[in-house]
């Protein structure tokens, strides 16, 4: 009977951690797709194999800069969820 109480107490931390990780994945995929679309705008010519040569004066990469609000919220939710899950798992192991 006590095991049922422990699993019901662990559902919400698992859900919060999964929500945070899912939001981070969506945010990263969206950022990657947006960067690829931005790069496609600056490709030279219309032929194959031309590459990304005309956009190099923009810095060359998209990894630097301020993260979006969605990414910041996702990281915060994931951190809170993982810490909460760790504390809940630790508490459930201590109880008989």
Number of C-alpha atoms within 10 A of each C-alpha: 5 9 11 9 10 16 13 10 15 18 12 15 21 17 14 19 21 16 16 23 19 14 20 21 14 15 19 15 12 12 17 14 12 13 14 12 11 13 19 13 11 14 16 15 10 7 8 7 9 11 14 14 12 15 17 11 7 8 8 12 10 14 10 7 6 8 11 12 10 14 19 15 14 22 16 14 20 21 16 16 22 20 14 18 21 15 13 19 16 11 11 17 9 7 9 6
